[in-house]
């Protein structure tokens, strides 16, 4: 059974900025803004392999995404779960997220500029959904 209702799925289709929280090496939350996209019942993000969040996930995969909550979002959701890192063959997800968040001209420029980076995919397997106002 999916934790994501039709209402939540519709909300997650919007190009909102998410705040991704991982647990750092001292046990503190490490929260950074990220782009995301819904993929089935999971959330997909991209990052370069050498970022802190990727190192945190390798040590402790538990974390959360806070999405929405800004003035015009009509509330938001806290998605708690387990992160996993995987490769991005052909930069499929990097391209999908870039075109989801940027207009076509800017996305094309950024895809070209970022194509040499060591990009990976981060997936959140959602374990709990909390709605906030």
ChimeraX attribute file (.defattr): number of C-alpha atoms within 10 A of each C-alpha:
attribute: neighborCount
match mode: 1-to-1
recipient: residues
	/A:1	4
	/A:2	9
	/A:3	13
	/A:4	16
	/A:5	9
	/A:6	9
	/A:7	8
	/A:8	14
	/A:9	14
	/A:10	11
	/A:11	18
	/A:12	20
	/A:13	12
	/A:14	15
	/A:15	14
	/A:16	18
	/A:17	16
	/A:18	22
	/A:19	19
	/A:20	23
	/A:21	20
	/A:22	27
	/A:23	20
	/A:24	17
	/A:25	13
	/A:26	6
	/A:27	10
	/A:28	10
	/A:29	15
	/A:30	16
	/A:31	18
	/A:32	12
	/A:33	13
	/A:34	15
	/A:35	19
	/A:36	30
	/A:37	21
	/A:38	16
	/A:39	10
	/A:40	10
	/A:41	14
	/A:42	16
	/A:43	18
	/A:44	22
	/A:45	20
	/A:46	24
	/A:47	19
	/A:48	15
	/A:49	18
	/A:50	11
	/A:51	9
	/A:52	14
	/A:53	22
	/A:54	21
	/A:55	16
	/A:56	21
	/A:57	19
	/A:58	12
	/A:59	13
	/A:60	17
	/A:61	19
	/A:62	19
	/A:63	22
	/A:64	26
	/A:65	25
	/A:66	21
	/A:67	24
	/A:68	23
	/A:69	17
	/A:70	12
	/A:71	7
	/A:72	7
	/A:73	13
	/A:74	11
	/A:75	14
	/A:76	18
	/A:77	19
	/A:78	20
	/A:79	22
	/A:80	19
	/A:81	18
	/A:82	17
	/A:83	23
	/A:84	16
	/A:85	19
	/A:86	12
	/A:87	15
	/A:88	15
	/A:89	11
	/A:90	9
	/A:91	18
	/A:92	11
	/A:93	21
	/A:94	24
	/A:95	18
	/A:96	14
	/A:97	19
	/A:98	20
	/A:99	17
	/A:100	17
	/A:101	17
	/A:102	13
	/A:103	10
	/A:104	12
	/A:105	9
	/A:106	12
	/A:107	18
	/A:108	14
	/A:109	11
	/A:110	16
	/A:111	17
	/A:112	10
	/A:113	10
	/A:114	14
	/A:115	13
	/A:116	8
	/A:117	11
	/A:118	13
	/A:119	20
	/A:120	21
	/A:121	21
	/A:122	24
	/A:123	21
	/A:124	26
	/A:125	19
	/A:126	21
	/A:127	14
	/A:128	12
	/A:129	17
	/A:130	10
	/A:131	14
	/A:132	13
	/A:133	10
